[in-house]
Amino acid sequence: MDYRETPQSGKSYIHMWDVASTEEFIGGFAIEKSNLPATQEKILKGTFLKVDFNERIARVVKTAQLAEAITAETTSVKVKKGAMLINGDILGSGTKSVSVANLDTTNPDYDTFTITAGALGTVSAGSVLQEYAEAGSSKPVVSPDGMAYTDSKIDALPSCTVIFKAYDIQPLALPQPLTSAIVTALNKCQFIIK
């Protein structure tokens, strides 16, 4: 018998949800690469995805957890690593959203991007910024339709399976931070929020 050990990474192989409870959309989806960093090698199991059922494309819905509070004077936002951000992404909280500019990923502990002072108001450290459709005030949040069922390699023709239903989802095991808008959008998913 030929035994090979497959390297495991990140949170992909810990208990994220009750696998027997999952339901997936029929057929696979091509992964949209244009909104991912050029260095992105894969999307992880549990990544939030917005799907286009006509074109059969899945696009990552981004969230970023603040590493430091945002005040009315803040012009440099610090977010925890792993948010898959690129310049031009639109993130926000509540009724305010901004375009990511001057993204700096060189610090090993956090990523930074610049904003105009007061553009996001005040947001506490640990809060989660979510992707919005447009920058400005009172713009709609981009909500996912499901999550990646497994890790998916970003190669010439990346594809994935998208689940829309699962029970006993452990939010801390997911590769992205969760927002109340995502919980509402994924209404067939049961998140264990403590």
C-alpha positions in Angstrom: 0.0 0.0 0.0 1.3 3.4 -1.0 0.8 5.9 1.9 1.3 9.6 1.4 0.8 12.3 3.9 -1.0 15.3 2.6 0.1 18.6 4.2 -2.8 20.2 6.1 -3.0 24.0 6.7 -5.0 26.6 8.5 -8.4 25.7 10.0 -9.5 23.6 7.0 -9.4 20.2 8.8 -11.0 21.0 12.1 -14.7 20.6 12.9 -16.5 23.5 11.3 -20.0 22.1 10.9 -22.0 18.9 11.0 -21.0 17.4 7.7 -24.2 15.2 7.6 -26.4 18.3 7.6 -24.9 20.1 4.6 -26.7 20.8 1.4 -25.0 22.1 -1.7 -26.0 23.9 -4.9 -26.1 21.4 -7.8 -23.1 21.6 -10.0 -19.8 23.4 -9.4 -18.9 27.0 -9.7 -15.8 28.7 -11.3 -14.0 30.9 -8.7 -13.8 34.5 -9.7 -10.1 35.4 -9.4 -10.3 39.1 -10.2 -11.1 40.2 -6.6 -8.4 38.0 -5.0 -4.8 39.0 -4.3 -2.4 37.8 -7.0 -0.5 35.7 -4.4 -3.7 33.9 -3.3 -3.0 30.2 -3.6 -6.4 28.8 -2.4 -9.7 29.7 -0.8 -10.3 27.8 2.4 -13.2 25.6 3.4 -15.9 27.8 4.9 -15.0 30.9 2.9 -18.1 33.1 2.2 -19.2 33.1 -1.4 -21.7 35.0 -3.6 -22.8 33.0 -6.6 -24.0 33.9 -10.0 -26.3 31.0 -11.0 -26.5 31.9 -14.6 -22.8 32.2 -15.2 -21.9 29.6 -12.6 -19.3 31.8 -10.9 -18.6 32.0 -7.2 -17.0 35.2 -5.8 -15.4 35.6 -2.4 -17.4 37.9 0.0 -14.8 39.6 2.1 -14.8 40.4 5.8 -12.0 41.9 7.9 -11.6 42.0 11.7 -10.2 45.2 13.1 -6.9 44.8 14.9 -7.3 48.3 16.3 -10.2 50.6 16.9 -11.2 53.2 14.4 -11.8 56.7 15.8 -13.0 59.9 14.0 -9.4 60.8 13.5 -8.2 57.4 12.1 -6.7 57.5 8.6 -4.9 54.1 8.7 -7.1 51.1 9.4 -5.4 48.0 10.8 -7.1 44.6 10.1 -6.0 41.1 11.0 -4.2 39.0 8.5 -6.1 36.7 6.1 -8.8 39.1 4.8 -7.8 38.6 1.2 -8.0 42.3 0.5 -6.9 44.2 -2.6 -6.9 47.9 -3.4 -10.4 48.9 -4.6 -12.3 46.5 -2.3 -15.2 48.2 -0.5 -15.6 47.5 3.2 -17.8 49.0 5.8 -19.7 48.9 9.0 -23.3 49.9 9.7 -24.3 52.6 7.1 -20.8 53.7 6.2 -18.4 52.1 3.7 -15.0 53.0 2.1 -12.8 51.9 -0.7 -9.5 50.1 0.4 -6.6 52.3 -0.7 -2.8 52.0 -0.2 -3.1 48.5 1.1 0.1 47.4 3.0 0.5 43.7 3.8 4.2 43.9 4.9 3.6 43.8 8.6 3.5 40.1 9.9 0.8 40.9 12.4 -1.8 43.0 10.5 -2.6 44.6 7.2 -3.3 48.4 6.8 -5.1 50.6 4.4 -5.9 54.3 4.3 -9.2 56.1 4.7 -10.3 59.7 5.0 -10.7 60.6 8.7 -14.2 60.1 9.9 -15.2 58.0 6.9 -16.2 55.0 9.0 -17.1 56.9 12.2 -16.0 55.0 15.3 -15.7 51.3 15.3 -14.2 49.2 18.2 -11.3 46.8 17.9 -12.4 43.3 17.1 -15.4 44.5 15.1 -15.8 43.1 11.6 -15.9 45.1 8.4 -17.9 43.5 5.6 -17.9 44.0 1.9 -20.3 46.5 0.4 -21.5 47.1 -3.1 -20.4 50.8 -3.2 -18.4 53.2 -1.1 -20.3 55.9 0.8 -23.2 56.0 3.2 -26.2 53.8 3.2 -25.0 51.4 0.5 -26.0 47.8 0.5 -23.9 45.1 2.0 -22.8 42.2 -0.2 -24.2 39.1 1.3 -23.0 35.5 0.6 -25.2 32.8 -0.8 -23.1 30.0 0.8 -19.7 28.8 1.8 -16.9 26.8 0.2 -17.4 23.1 1.0 -13.6 22.3 0.8 -10.3 24.1 0.2 -10.1 25.1 -3.5 -6.7 25.7 -5.2 -6.5 28.9 -7.2 -5.0 27.6 -10.5 -5.7 28.4 -14.1 -9.3 27.2 -13.8 -10.3 27.2 -10.1 -13.6 25.7 -9.1 -15.5 24.9 -6.0 -18.6 23.4 -4.4 -20.9 25.8 -2.5 -23.0 24.7 0.4 -26.0 26.7 1.4 -27.1 24.7 4.5 -25.3 23.3 7.5 -25.9 22.9 11.2 -23.7 23.4 14.2 -21.4 25.8 12.4 -18.5 26.9 14.7 -17.8 30.6 13.8 -14.4 30.6 15.4 -13.3 27.7 13.1 -14.3 29.6 9.9 -11.5 31.3 7.9 -13.3 34.6 8.0 -15.0 36.6 10.8 -18.8 36.5 10.9 -21.2 39.4 10.8 -24.9 39.6 11.7 -25.6 40.4 8.0 -24.0 37.1 7.0 -25.9 35.2 9.6 -29.1 36.7 8.2 -28.2 36.0 4.6 -27.3 32.4 5.3 -30.6 31.7 6.9 -30.5 27.9 6.3 -27.2 27.7 8.3 -27.2 27.3 12.0 -24.3 29.2 13.6 -23.3 28.3 17.2 -22.9 31.8 18.6 -21.8 32.0 22.2 
